[in-house]
Amino acid sequence: MKLLSRMIRGGLLLCCLSVLGALSCTQLIKQDAPIEAFTAAEKENRKTQDLATQIETHRKLGEFDKAFEISKRVLKSDPPDLEAYDSRWRLITKMFSEADAKKRINSEIQALLRTHPETPEVLDAVHWGYRLLPGGAKNVPSSLFDKMLQYPKTELHLLALLGLAERSEEASQRWHYYQRVINEFTSSDVPELSWYLLAYEEILWLAEEDCSLVSDDTLDKLIDRYLKAHLFFCQKTQQYFGYAYIEAVKYRLKFNNRLDKALETLGRAEIRLGEEEQTWSKGSLKEKQKDLSRLRAEIYLQQERWKEAHEGLLASTPDFSESLWVRFNERAINYFWMLGQSAEKIGEWEIARRYYADAHFAPKPHVEAHAGLERVYHQIEREQTTDTFEAFLKNTEAEYRIREAADLDKFRQEFITNRLNQKATDFRLETLEGETYSLSAMAGKVVLLDVGASWCGPCNMSIPEVKTVYEQFRENDDVVIWGINDGETPEQVRKSLDEHQQPWPVLLDRNQQLRKAYQIKGIPFFILVDKVGNWQYSFLGSHLVNGQPLIWMIEALLSDE
């Protein structure tokens, strides 16, 4: 439980989730004892925990100055209130510039180490304090890592190795430290299994970046060990075992390593799925079976078993009519290309032409699809009289645009017909320059609100798409686009604006009033308000394609009489 809190506060949880896949924060918490079952020691510490809670409460309310004033009490705590130190240091990083925050936190860390024994708990708190600063593990002194390494087979020791890996400049150095994590811990004695799996994933990523780091035989053994550790994790956390098998197969596909073993692993995954059949709904079970079938077809593709690959890809094709994102995302484009390649290899030229076109004329085209269309053209030319390749390409694109238009119209209708028709909650917020904006003042205009934060990766990913929307309507006085920053300090907002250069106003919602008023469960969250002040549409997430569906929604609201 303590580690999960640290992971969230240190900004490292997303890295671990890339290993854990579908494992949620809620599921991680469930591994621990019930939170209401406090030990005697925990009850005695409730008082010290209260200070951290007070700091966090005022911070979440946007009362940063009050939170900072309360946090000063931690500097006089004896024994040290480490949870409150952590809350104070995180508050400092939000309230002050990078240079000032670094100066303050470093000074307080040194005072803490001078005045209190260097227990494992103090070393852990200090380690996370350094990590809060820009640069993460690079801020941690080598002497501190040396002290943490003096506690073998503990979480402290594990975090020291991972920190040393993170701050190493050379790939070979990072490999060394991740290999030490794997060698010095086993899945049965590691203090925190998610970190153990993180080390495996990091070392496999390094192998992908630099193939000279590992031989094929070593890679084979590494993937086997990763699978074994992942299965142990699934057993301990009561997760779907098939996920571990699937991830191991994906690595073998990525490295083209022992694909015969990949097929064996898929066989074990199917057996396990059959054993767990009762735990899945019919829809989920069918999707899992299709996932395994797709992987098998991809292996056949790598093995140049073209007919089996083509039949398998067709049999397990995703439902591209499911959503705009499913139809046009990078994974879909790659799937079209694989279908085109397998069709080409078995001489199904028209089928290959169709799927290569889907991959080539998409918003983000597959780099090899154009060459595939050229090969198909030359094959067709031998069999019948055809025009030039340019004419062939033009006709192929025209056919693709007809299919694309039909799909887009279907998605558009689904988005614009489902309106909320709720009265939009008014608000008054300021920009960094102190300009005040209110929703009620925008009567007669269509308003798009982009609620996000600088720490949110998907929010930052969506900014180029919102810029596409902005460019579409920049000359239209009846459209207003505002960014709403969800609870951050002016310093953080200013840094984000300098980096991303949004051309629309960004308003500071320090008390997160929109999150409460519009029941926002996640960000980025887009709110569209019509000309008479009604909340008509919302969209959660960064899955935008060429500014859609936001452009469709704005156009629909502009057309209202």
N, C-alpha and C positions, 0 to 999 in steps of 0.2 A: 504493500500500500504506500509506504514511504517512497519507494523507488518510482512508482507511477507518478506521484506528485512531483518528484524531482524532474522526471522526464518531461512532464508538461511544462514546468516552470523553466527548464533549461532549453526549451524549444526543440527537443530531440525526439518527441513522440512520433512524428511523421516518419522519421527514418526507421523506427522500430516497426511501424505499421506496414512499411513496404515488405517486411519479412513476415509479419503476422497475417497479412491479407485481410480477410473478413473479420478478424478478431476485433471487437469493439472495446472502447474504454470500459463500458459496463461489464463486459465479460472478464476483462483483466481484474477489475475490482472483486468480482465474485470468487476469485481464487483465494482471497484472504478470508480471515475469520469475520463473522458478522460485525458490522461497524458498531452495533450497540453493545457488544460484549467487551467492555473496557477492562483491561487488567488493572490491578491495584496501582501499578506505576503510572499507567495512563491517567487514572483518576487524579493522582497527585499532580500530574502535569497539566491538568485542564486549565489551571489558572494561567500558566505561561502560554498555553495555546491561545488564550483569549486575546492577547495582545496582537498576535498575527491575524486573528480573525477580525479584530477592530480595524487594523490597517487595510485588510482586503475589502472589508465592507465599505469603508469610505472611498477607497480607490474605485470600486465598481460603481459607486454613486457619482463619480466624477469630482469628488471633494478631495483633490490631490493635496492641497495645502494643509487641510485638516489631518489627512492621513499621514503626511510627512511630520507634522508636529507631534502626533501621537507616537510615531515610530522612534522619535528621539529617546524615548524611555528605554528602548532596548539596549542602548549604549551603556546603561548603568546596571543592567541585569546581572545577577550573580547567584547561582550559576547562569551562564549565558543562555538566553532564550534564542536558540538557533533557528526555530521556525520563524520567529519575528525578525531576526536578522535577514533571513531569506526574503521575507515580504518587504522589508525596508530597502534592501538592495535592488529588488525588482522595481520598486517605486522610484528609486533614484534614476534608474536607466530610462524611465518614462518621462521624468520631469526635467532632466538636465541634458545638456549637450554631451556628446560622446566623451570629449576631453574632460569636462567637469565631472561626469559620472565616474569615469575611470579614476580620477584623482580622489574623489570621495570614497569610493568602494575600496580602493587599494589602501588608503589610510586607515579605514575602519578594520580591514582584514588584518593589517599589521598590528593594530592595537589589540584586537581579539587574541592574536597569537602570543603577544607579549604578556597579556594579563591572565591567561587561562591555560591549563594543561592541554597539550596537543593530543587529546583523545581521538579515537577513530571518528566519533560524532562531530568533533570540531573540525577535523581534517576534511570530512565529507562536506560540511557546510561551507567551508572556505573554498573548496574545489568548485562547488556550484556557484559561489559568489564570483569567482574569476570568470567562469563560463558565461555569466550573464552579459559580460561586456562584449562589444563587437570583436570578432576574432575567435570567440569560443575558447577551445582548448589551447590556442596559441598564447593566451594570457597566463596560463597556469605555469608557475616557475618549476623548473626541473627538480628543485629541492623538495617541492611539495609532492610531486609524483614519486620521488624516491621514498618519502615517508609513507605514502599510501601503499607502496609495493612491499612494505615490511609486514603486511597483514595478509599472508597467503591464503588462498581458497575463500576469500571474503569478497563481498560486493565492492569494497574499497579497492582491493587489488585488481579486480576486473575492470573497474572504471578507469584506473590508472593506465592499464594496457590499452584500452580503447581510446583514451585521451591522447596517449603518445602516438598512436596510429593516426588519429585525426589531424594532429598538427605536423606530422612528418611531411616533408616536401617531396621526397623520392618515393616512387611506387614500391620499390624494393623494401624500403623502411616500413611503409604501411603494411606490406605483406608480412614482414617479420613479426610485427606486433599482433596482427590478427591471427597469425599462425600460433603465436604464444598463447593467445586466448584459447584456441582450439586444443593445443597440446597440454596446457596446464589445468584446464578444466574438462570435465566430462559432463554429458547431459544429466548425469545422475547427481553430481555434486555442485553444479554451477549455482551461485546464489540467485541468479535471475535468468531464466531460460530465454527470454526475449533478446537479451544482450548476447547470449551465446549464439543464437541464430543470426543476429545482426553481424557478428564476426564472420560467419560462413558466407553470408550474402555479400559483404564487403570484399572478401577475398575472391569471390567469384566475379564480382564487378571488375576488380583489378585485373583478373585473368582476361576479361573481355577487352579491356583497354590495352593491355600489353601481353600478347600471347607468349612472349619470350620468358615470362615469369614462371611458366609451368609446362611440363610435358603432358602429352595426351594421357599417359598412364597415371601420372599424378592427379590430373584433372578427373579421371575416371574414379579414382579412389576418393577424391575430395567430394564428388557428387554423391557417392555411396554413403559417406560419413554424414554429409548434410542431410540426406534422406533419413538416415537412422535417427539423427538428433531431432529432426522435425517430427518424425512419428512419435518419439518420446514426448515431445512438447504437446502434440495432439492428445496423447493419452492422459497427460497430467491436467490439461485444461479442458478436456472433453470436447475437443473440436473434431470436425469432419476429417478423417484420416486421408480421404481422397485428395485433399488440398496439398498435403505433403508430397504425395505421389506425382500430382500434376506439376508442381513446381520443379521437382527433380527432372521430369521429362522435358520441361521447357528449357532447362539449362543444357540438357544433352542436345536438344535441337539447336539451341543458340550456338553451341560450340561444335556441332556436328560430331559429337563424341559418343561412341558405342551406341549407335541407334538400335542395335539388336537388344541392348539392355533397356533402352527406352520403351520398346514394345513389350518386353517382359514386365516392366514397371506398370505400364498401362493395363496389362492383364490383371495384375494384383489390385490395381485401383478399381477395376470393374468388379472383381470379386468382393472387395470391401464395400463398394457401393451397393451390391446386392444384399450384403449382410446388414447394412444400415438402411435398407429400403423403407422400413416402417417409420423411420424418423423424418422422412422427407414428404412434403406434399407432392401430388402427382406432377404439378407444373415444375417444381424445383428438381424433382428426380429426372424428368425429361430433359431439362436444361443441362444437368450434370452429365447425363448420358451423351448428349450432343457435344459437350466440351471434350469428352474422352474420344469421341468419334472424330472430331476435328483434329485433335492432336495426332491421332493415328494416321489420318490422311496427310498431314504435314510431314510426318516421318516418311511415309511412302513417297512423297514429293522429293524429299532429300535423297532418298534411295533410288530415285529415278524409276520407280514402279508406277508409271504414268497412268495407266488405266485404273488401277486400284486407288491412286491418289485422286483422280478426277471423280470417280464414283463416290468416294468417301467425302470429298468436299461438297459435292452436290447434295448428298444425303444429309449433311449436317450444316447446311448453309444457314446463317443467322436470318432472322426475320427483318430484312432491311426496311420493311414498311412500318416497323414498330415505332420509330421516332426519327426526327430530323438528324439527331446526333448519330444514331446507329447507322443511318444511311450514308452519312458523309464523313465520318471520323476516319482517322488514319488507319485504324485496324480494319475497317470495312474496305478501304481502298486497297490495302495489302491483300485482303481476301479475294477481291475481284481479280487482282493480278495473278494470284495463285490459280484461280479457276481458269483464267486465260492461258496461263502457261501449260497447265495439265491438258486443256482442250487442244492446244496447238500440238503438243507432243503425240496425241493420238489421232491427229488429222481432222479434228472437228473445227474446220476453219471459221465458219460463221459463228459458232459458239465462242471461239477464241476472240474473234473480232468484237463481239458484243461486250465480253468481260474486260478485254483490254481497253475498250472505249470507256467503260465505267471507271476504270482506274486512271486513264489518261486525262479525261475532260473534267474530272472532279475538281472542286475548289482547291485542293492541295494534291496535285497529280503525283502518281507513282513514277519514280525516275526511270524505270525500265519499260513502262507500258508503251511509249512511243516506238521504241525499237521492236516490241512485240507486234505492233500494228504493221510496221514495215515488213516483217517476216510473213505475216498473214497475207498482206497485199501481194507479195511475190508468189506465194503459193496459189492464191486465187487466180492471178494473172496467167499462170501456166494452164489452168483448166478452162478459162473462158476469156473472151475479149473484154478488157477493162480499160478505164481511163488511166490517166497518170496517177501517181501516188497522192499528189496534192488533191486531185478530184475525189479519189477514194477517201482520203482523210476528211474532206469537206462533207461528203455524203454520210460518213460514219458519225461525224459530230452532229449533223442534223438529226439523225436517228436518236443519238444520245440525248440531245436537248428535248426531244419530244418526251422521252421517258422521264427525264429530270423534271420537266415542267409538270407532268402528271403527279409525280411524287411530291413536289413542292406545294402544289395546289392542295393536295390531301392534307399535308402537315399544316398548311396555312389555315385551312378551314377548321381543323381541330383546335388550333390556338385561339382564333379570333371569335369563335362561336361560344366559348365557355367563359362568360363574364361573371364577375363577382357581384357587381352592383351594390357595393357597400359605401356608406359615407366615409370619405377619407378623413382621418384625424389630422387636425391642423397642428402646426408647430412653428416655432420661431427659433432659428439657429444662426450662428455667426460664422463668418470665414476667418481665416488667420488675420486678415486685415481689419477685422472688426465690423465688416458689413453685415447687416441683418437681413435675412431672407425668411419669408413666411409663405406657407402653402396657400393660405387664403388670398394672398395678394396676386396669385396666378390665375384667378378666375378668367375663363375664356380661353385658356391655353391647355394643351396636353403636356403633362409633366411626367418625366421619367426620373425616378430616384434610384441611384445605384448605391446600395448600402454595403460597405466593405471596410477593410482595415489593412494596414501596411504589412502586418505579420501573416496575412492570409494568402497563401500561394495561389489558390484558384482565383481570388480577387484580382491579383496582379496579372494572372494569365488572361483574364477577361478584358483588361483595359484596352488592348488593341481592337477588340471587337466593338467595344463601346465607342471607340474613336471612329470606327466605320459608321456607326449609327449617327454620331455627331456630324460627320461630314455629309451624310445624307440629308440632314435637316438644318444645317447651319444657317441657311438663308431663309428659313421659314420662321417667322416671328411668332407663330402659334405653337411652337414646340420649345419646351424648356428641359434641359438636362442638368441635374445636380448630382454631385457625389455626396454621400453622407458617410462621414467617418464614424465608425462605431466604437466610441469610448476611448480613443487615444488622446495623448497630450499634443499640444501644438508643436512641440519639438519633433515628435514622430511623424505628424502629418506633413510638416515642412520638409523633412527628409524624403518622404515618399513622393511629394509633389516635384521636388528637384529631380528625382530619379525618373518618374514616369511622364511628367509634363502634360497632365490632363488639361485640355483647353476649356473645360467647363468649371463652374464654381464648385469647390469642395467645402461642405459645411461640417462644423464640429459638433457631433452629438455626444458630448462628454458624459451625460447621464444616461445614455442609451434609451432615450424616450421612444424612439421609433421602434426599437426592438420590442418594447413592451406593447406599444399601441398597435403594431401590425403583426404581433405574435410571430416574430422572426425566430426560426429555429436554427438557421445556418446562414452563412454568407459565402459568396456574394448573393445578395437578394435584390431583385429588381421589382419596383413598384410602379405601376402606371396609373395615373389619375386623369380622368377625362375633363372636358372643358367646364363642367358644372360642379366639379369637386368630388366626384365619386371614384372610389378605388375600383377599377375594373379588371386589371390583370396583375399577376405577379409571376415571377420566374426565379427559381432557386438554382444556383450553380453556375459554372463557367462554360457549360456546353452550348456555346453559341457558334453559329456557322454563318460567316459573312454578315454579321449583325442581326441575323434571324434567331429567334422569332420576334425580337424587339421591334424591328422595322415594321413587320406585319401588324403588330399591335398598335403602334403609333399611327400607321396609315388608317387602320380601322377606326381609331378614335377621332382622327381628323375628319373622317367622312361622316361623322354623326352630325345631324342637323339640330 
